[in-house]
């Protein structure tokens, strides 16, 4: 956490245009205020916490340089850069050849919006420009598979609704890395008379390093592991992390209403760039190409694999194309015809945005490969949203609770970062599909500890000497620390121990370890401030990415993976929280070298991280943290600039009727605006006349 040092490295445009005297005055004032703040904090904190807090504050205050007067200036003369490359709008430039129910057809449009992955259409279907091919060739991707099973209910006390296994995910080889009980998620507990649970299992494969596996091959891995875990459970094996009996599985109905033992979703996932491509500026090349050849690409591959970033990216493009490349948009929007490929979240949200911009619904056509599912209450699939609804057979229900359980095989959780998006989509969130927090109960989220702690690491070292440590049981001298370490821990307990393990690594003095342990929440809170300030002074308030490539991407993120970046910046106390917060939805492991830290910065923003940290810190520790003047001042500055309220709130929420219901509502509203839908559309060829002309000229 050394922003004062790194500020010199990322000065873009006029970000550091203030004269040296004013800067020195502000720094002097900040130093004086920090000294005063530390003195006040000393009066309130016990000696051990106070000493540790002072050390951490000393590091953090080096980072808290005054916020640049105009972060916008970092983006420089973007209009000049865009004008150099753009290709102006040409009416009638797009031709779509397709078959609907095996009947061939061809239509001409003025604009093309890609909501499906354009890189998977193939050159015969969509001819790419040279620049587009360069981008496409640099993509790396993963395979994501979820499996819904109906298993005998587990009645044991303290049973988790969610289990996440960071050690298994770290291999990224297709193994199961976690599960979620959809039943417990929906009812906030296991109903007393529930005889079975609906459980979704997660698998992740990094195709770049581990090759390709088919759905059948990944399913065989799943079956073998679930059988193995059931045997370990019977034998009382300590390595058992899965309490369900796979042999007792029952049949459920798939989306078509057919009985099966498994409902699955298998897809290519998380298109991303490696370090070299990021340094070469590929995301900003994509941004610059938006609108060229009458084409807009809003597929998740443009930025990040989540609905939130898709929505933010689409708004970023449309708002800034109007400013920097107005010539790629038609002047008369009333008569402009538009073809949208894909009726997933990207396609539906694009149609919504185009209507707001003044385009007419009757001139917009959305092509979807799948059949129309609007009348199917048991399932709603839209892109990577796969909501399967099951009627849970329970007799006693709490008031306002539905027996219909939405099982999310794709899009699932929401973080505080979604708040603004949800406000803007309020017309889609009807009364019976509310945003509901995960139960704030002990053991609701369990984390697997295998490979996360070392025998000679800070946690076990202090545990041996002190005999007891936080949530851990009394130390047994007859066993090694790892032999008696819990296999699964409550998320809050795990996050605290992992923060200590990572931030105190290398410290061998027991006295110092004790002080660090007692001040761990202060360490976590101040590391959070350092991360948030770093993010703000690099990204500004723009989401999901800055309009221009930050120099810090090359100088500070460089070739760093997520964990290496956090260690370098001395924010390793956040690793325990971020393992779950970043990775659980299928974005790869924080520990692997294959995922650049850039993607952490996109997904974990200040408006996501800070509320989550406040939510996880116990009240008594939170009081100590909030009494540090530095904490309050920085939070207020972040709130003022980001125009959000960074208050204590649940970090994990979900929709009571699922994401599928939200997209069903959006489709209904689009149809009211006379937007056309073509289902079972087999796209044969998309012709962009300006691309063909360019090829012929070349």
N, C-alpha and C positions, 0 to 999 in steps of 0.2 A: 504494500500500500504506500506507494511513493509518488503521488500525483505531482508534487512540486518538482520532482526530477523529470518525470515523463511529460509534463506540460510543454517542455522545450521541444519535445520530439514530435508532437502532433499539431503544432500550430499551423492550422490551415486557413488560407484566406486572411481575414483580418481578425481572427479569434483573439489574438494577443496584441491588438492594436493600441491598447492603453499605454500611455507613456510610462517610463520606468519609475518616475517619482510617485505617480498615483498608485502604481502597483505596490511599491515599497510601503507607502502609507497604509494601504489596505492590509498588507501582510503584517505590518506592525500591530495594527488594530486587532487582527485575528489572533496574533500571538498573545497579546495582552488579555483578550477575552478568554482565550483557552486557559491561560495561567489562572485567571480568576475562577474559571469554571472548575478546574481541578481542585482548587482550594475549597470551594463550596462542596464538591463531591466528597472530599476527605472527611468532612464533618458528619456525613450521613452514612458512610459505608464502614463496615468492620475493617480491621487492619489488613486482613489477607486480601479481601476483594479490592480494597483501596490501592494497595501496592500494585496488584496486577493491572487494575484499571489505569493507573498512572502510566505504566509501561505501554499499554496499548494506545492510550490517548496520545502519547508522545509520538508514536508511529503514525497514527491517523491524522493528527493535526498537520503533518508535513504535506498531506494530500489535499487538505481543504483550502486550496488557494481560492481567491475570489472567483466567482462565476464570470466568465467572459461576458462583456456587455452585449454582444450580438453573436450568438451561436450561429444565427442564420448566415453570417458572413463566411462561415467555413465553406458554404456551398458555392461560393464564388460566382462567376459569371456563367451560370448554367445555360442561360438562353443562347449565348454565343456558341457554346459547345454543341447544343442540340441542333442549332440552325445549320451547323456544318455538315450534318449527316442526314437529316430527315428527308423522307420522300413524301410529297404532298398527297392529299386525298384525291382519289379519282373515282368518280361514280361508275357503278357497274363493274367493279374490278374483280369480284368474287363469283365463282361458279361452283356449286355443290352438286355432285352426282351421287345418287344414293338409291337404295331400294327399300321400300316400305312394304312389309309382308310379301317380299319377293317380287314386288312390282317396281321396275326401274323408273327413275324420274331424275330431272335435272332442273335446277333453279339458279337464277342470277341474283346476287345481293351486292350491296354497296360496301358493307363492312363485315369482317369476320372476327368473332370472339371465341377463343379456344379455352373451354372449361375442362376439357379432357387433355390428357398428356400428349402434346404434339409430337414429342420425340419418339413415341411408340406407334405413331400412325404409319410410318414408313415413307420412303421417298416416292413410291408409286402413288400413294394416297395424297401426300402433301409434300410438294417439292420445296426444299429449304434453300435459303440463300446461303452463301459461303459463310457469312457471319453466324447464322443460325446453326449451321452444321458444326462450326467450331465449338459453340456452346454445348450442343447436344453431345458431342464426342467427349467432353470433359466431365460429364455427369457420372457419379457413382450412385449406387442404390442398394437397398436392402430388401429382404422379403419379410413380410409381417403376416403371422397367422394367428387367428383366434379360434377357439373351439368352445362351444356351449354344450354342457352336459347336465343331465338331470340325475343327481346323486343323493343317496340316503343322507338325511339331515344329521349333522354332528351336534350332539347336545352338551358336550363338555364345557365347563366353565371357562370364561376368558378366551373363547374361540375368536380368531380374527375374521373380519369380513373380507379383508384384503391382505394378501401376503406378497411381498416383493423380495426378490433374491438377487441383490447386486452382484454377488460372486458368480452366479450362473450367467447373468446377462453379460458380464465382462468377457465371456468367451465368444459371444455373438455367433454361435455355431448352430443355432436352430433349436437349442434346448428350451424347455419350459423355464421361464424366468419369473413367473408369478401367476396369481389367480385372483379373481374377485367373486365373492358370493353376491349375485344379483339380488337374491332374496333378502339378504341382510342389508344390502345397500338400500333397497326400496323401502323395507319396513323399519329401518334403523336398528333392527335387532332380528333375532330368529323367533318368529311367532311360536307360542307354546305348542300349538297343535300341528306345526309344520312337519310333515313326514319326509320331505325331500327339499333339497336346495338346488337352485339353478346357478351353475358355476361356470364362469368364463376363464379359460386358460390362455396365457400369452406365450408366443414364441417369436424370436427375432433372429434373423440370419443376415450377416454382412456378406453380400455376394462378392464384394471386392477382394476379400481375403479368404473366404471360406467356400467360394464356388456357389453353384446353384443346387437347390433341392426342390423337388416337386412337392405338390400338396400331399401326395401319398407318402413320400419319404418323410416329410415332417410329421405327418399323422402317425406313422410307425414309431418315430422317436417319442411322440407324446404317449402312445399306448404302452411302450416298453417302460417309460419312466413312471407312469401312473401305476402299472403293475408292480414295479420294483418298490415304489413308495408304500404301496399297500402291504407288501411283505415286510418291509422294514418297520412299519407301524405295528404289525402283529408281533414282531420280535422285540419291540421296544428299543429299536436302534436309535441312537442319539441323532444320527444324520437325517432322520425322517422329518420332512417339513410339510408333508401333505397328509392331512388327517382323514380325507374322504376315502370311501371304499369304491374303487373303480368297478369292481366286480358286481356291485349292486346297482349299476346305472340302469335307468329306465328310458323308454322311448319318448321322444318328443316330436312335434311336427315341424317340418322345415317351412320355408317361405311359400312353397307351393301347396302346403297342406299334407304332404306325404310323411308317414312315420319313419323316423330314423333315430339312431342312437347319438348322433352328433350333428350339430349345425355349425358350419365353418365359414370363415372368411379368410381367403388366401390371396395376397396381393403384393405387387411391387410397391415399395414404400420408401419414403424419406430420400427422394432425389437430392443429392448434395454435391458440392464441389470439394476437392481436396485442397491442400495448402497451396500448391502451385497455382491452381485455377483461381483461388480466391485472391492471391497476390496479383494475378494477371487481370483482376477486375471483372470476372465473368458476370457476377450479379448486376453490375452497373452497365455492362454491355447489353444485357437483356433489358434493363430499364430504358436505356437510350433507344433501343429498337422498337419500343412500344408505339404503335400507331403507324409504323412504316408498312407500306403495301396494304393499307387499310386493315391491318391486323393487330389485334390486342390479345395477349396471352396472359390469362389469369390462373393458370393451373398452379397447383402447390409447388411444382418444381421451380417456379420463379423465385421462391423465397424460402418457405418453410412448410413442413407437412402438418398444418393445423388450420382449422376453420378461421381462427382469429387472425393469423398472419395472411391468409388468403384475402380476407375482408379488408384488412389494413392495406395490403399491397394494392388491391384494386382501387381503393380510394386514393392512395398516394399517386398512382399512375394517372387516374382521371383528373384529379385536381391539378397536377403539375403539367400534364400534356396540354391542358387548356391554357396554362401560363407560358410554357416554354416552347411548345410545338403546336400552336393553334391551327396551323395549316393542315394537319393530318386529320382534323375533324371537319365534318360538313357544316356549311353555314346554315342550310335549311334542314333542320333535324326532323321536321314533320314528315317528309317524304323519304327519308333514308331507310333502306331495308337492311336488316342485320341478321346474319346466321350465327347462332351460338351452338357450339359442339359440346354436348354433355349437359345433363340435367342433375348433376351433383351440386354440392354447395357452391363451387366456383361459377357454374353456369347460372344457377338460380339467383345468386347474389349479383352477378353481372347484369342480368335482365332487370333486376330491381334498381340498380344504380343507373342504368340507361334510361329507365322511365323517369327517374328524378332529374335527369339531365335534359329532358324534353323530347326524347324520342318516343314515338307512338307504339303502343303495344301491338297493334294489328300488323305492324311492319317488322316485328321481331319473331323469329322462328327458332325454337330450341330443338335440336336433334338428340335423341337419347337411344342408345343401343338396346336398353332393357325394355321390358313390357311396362305398361302403365300399372302402378301399384296403389293408386289413390284410394281405391275401394277396399284395400286389403288391410284390415285392422290388426292382423296378427304379425305383420312385418312391413317395414318401410325402409327400402334401400335407396340411397341417393349418393352416388360416388363412393366415398369411403365412409359414409354413414351407413351402418347396418344395424338397425334397431329391430330386434325380434321380441314380440310381446307374448308373454305366457300368463295364463290364468293360474295363479298360485291357489291351490285348494286349501284355504284356511277359513275357519268359521268366525273367529273373534277378530275384528278389525278395529283399530283406533279410528275415531271420528275424522273424516276427511281423507282416509287412506283407501286407495283402490286395491282390489285383489289382483289387478293386471300389472305384471312386473315387466318393465322395459329392460331387456337384456341388450347391452351395447357391445357389439362385436367390432365396431369401428370407433367413430367419434364418441367420446364419452364425457370426460371431466371438463370442468370450467375452473379457471383460477381468477383471482381478483383482476388480472389483466384483461379479462373479458367484460368488465363492468360497462365501459363506454359503448362497446359493440352491442351489448344486450339492451342498453337504453335505446339505442338507435333502431333496434329490431323489436321494440316493445309491442308492435302490432302483431307479431308472430307468436308472442308468448301469452297465450290465453290463460284464463284463471285456473284451469285444471292441469296446466303444464308449468308449474312453478319451478323456480330455481331453488333447489333444496341442498343444504349443507350436509356433508357426511356426518354421521353421529360423532359428537365430541365425547366419546367414551373411551376409557382405558381399553387397550387391546383391539380397537377397531382396525387399526393398520398395524400389521406385523412385518418386521424386516428380518431377513435371514442374515446371520452373522458370519457364516463361513467365509474364510479368506479376507475378512475385514479387520481383524485384530491380530497382532503378533505376540508371541510368547514373551519377547523382551521389549515390547512396546510400552508406552506410558500407562495404558489402562491396566494391563495385567501386572506390571511392575508395582504400581501403587496399590492395587488390590491385594497382592501378596503381603506387602508390608503393613497395610492398614487393616487387613483381614476383612473389612467390609468396604464397599464403594458404591454409593448411589443405589441403583436398582439391583445390583448383583447380589447373589446369596453369600453367606459367610464363606471365606476361602478355605478349601480343604487341602491341607498340606500333603495328603496322600496322592493327589492328582496334579497334573500340570494345569496351568490356567486354561489352555484351549480345551482340554478334556472335559472340564466342568463348566465351560462357558455356555450360556443358553443358546440353543439353535435358532430360536425365534425370539425377538424382543419387540415390545411396544415401540412404535415409531418415535415418540417423544424421548423415551429412555435411550433408544439407539442413537438418535441424533445428538444427544448430549455426550454420550460416550465416544461416538465417532469424532465429534468436534474436538474432544480432548485428545484422542489418539492421534489425530492429524496435526493439530496445532502445537502439541507438546513433543512431537517426534524429535528424538535426539537428546532430550533432557533426561539425565540419569539421577540427578540429586532428588531424593525423596521429599525433602523439604520444599524444593522449588515445584515439584510435581503437585504437592498438596495445594500450594498457593494457586497454581494454574487451574487446578480442578475447582477450587472454591470460587474462582473468578471467571469460570467458563462462559457464563451467560453474557457477561460484559464483553468478553472476547468475541462472541458470536455477534452481538449487537453492533459493535464497532466495526467488525469485518463487513457486516451488512452495509453500514454507512459508506465504507470505502468502496465497495462494489457499486452501490447506487450512484455515488458521486462520479466514479470512473465512467459509468454508463452515460450519465447525463452530459458530461463534458466531452463525450465522443459522439453520442447519437443525438443530443439535443432532445426535443420533444417529438421528433418524427418517428413514426412507426410504419412498417417494421424495420426499415433500414434507412440510413441517411441517403440523400439524393446523390451524394458524391462519395467516392471511396475514401474512408478515413485513413490518413497516414498511419494511424495507430494500428491498423490491421496488419501492416507490414512490420512496423517497428516494435509493437508491444505484444500482439497476439502471435505473429510470425508463424512458426511451425509448432505451436504449443497445443497440446490436447487440453481437455477441460481441467482435469486434475492438476496437470503440470502448470497451467496458467494460474489456478487458484493458489498453488504452493508458491509460485514465483511472486505473486502479489501479497503473500502472507494472509490470504483469506481461506486457508485450508479448513478453518473451523466451520465453514459452510458446506463442506463436502457431504456430510451425513444427510442434511436436508435436501441438497441438490441431487443426490443419487436418486431419490424418489421423485422429487419435483420435476427434474429434467427428464429422467429416463423412463418412467413408468408407462408412458403412452406410446413407446416404440420408437424413440429417437436415438437409440444406441446408448452405450455405456459411457459414463463420465471417465472411466479409467482407461479406456482403449485409446490407442494412438490414432485410430482411424477417424475419429470425430473431432474436427477442429473446434477450438474454443469459441470461434465466431458464432457457432450455432447456439451456444449457451447464451451469448449476449442477445441474440434475437428472441429466444424463447423466455428467458428469465430477465424481465425488465424490472426497474424499481417498483412499479405499481403492482408487480406480481410478488417480488421477493419480500419487501418490507412488511406488508400486511401478514404474510405467511410467517415471518420470524416473530412478529408481535403475537401471533396466534399461538405459537409453540412455546414461548417463554412463560414459565409459571408466574403467577401474579406477584409473589414476593420478590422474585428476581427482576421482574419487569419494573417494579417501583424503583429499584436501585438504578437500573439502566436509564429510566426516564428522568431521574434526578441529575444525571450528568448533563450540564448545560450544553455541551457540544452536541449531544444527541438531539435535543429539542431544536436547536438552531438549524442543524442540517436538514432535519425532517421538514421543518417549515420552509426552508429554501427550496427543497425538492417539490413540495406541494405547490408553492407559488409558481414555479416555472412549468411544471408538468400539468398544472391545473387539475389535479386530482387530490382526493383526500386519502392519505396513506394511514388509515386507521386500522385498529385491530379488527380483523374479520376472518371468517373461515377461508382457508386457502383452497380447499377442495369442495366443489359443489357439482350437482348434476341436475338434469331435468326430471321431474316426477313422471312424465310420460315419454321421455326420451327425445333425442335429437330428431328422430324420424318424424315425430309429430310436428316439430317446428318447420321442417321442409315441406311436409304435406300442406301446412297452412300457407307457406310462401307460394307454392304452386297454385293454390286456390286463389290467392290474391292476384297473381299474375294472369290467370285465366279471366278474372274479372276485368282486367285491363286489356283483354283480347289478345294476349300473347299466345302464339301458336306453338303446340307441342307435336312433334313427330316421334312416335315410339317405335321400337323394334327397327330402328333406322340403321341400315348397314351402309356406312359411308364408303363409297367406291373411290372417289377422287375429289379433291378440293383444288381448284385452279385459281391461282392469283395471277392475273394477266401481266401485271407489272414485273412479277418474278420471272415469268416466261420470257418477257421482252428483254429483261436484263440478261438472262442466260443466252438468248440468241445473239445479243450484242457482243457478249463476251466471247 
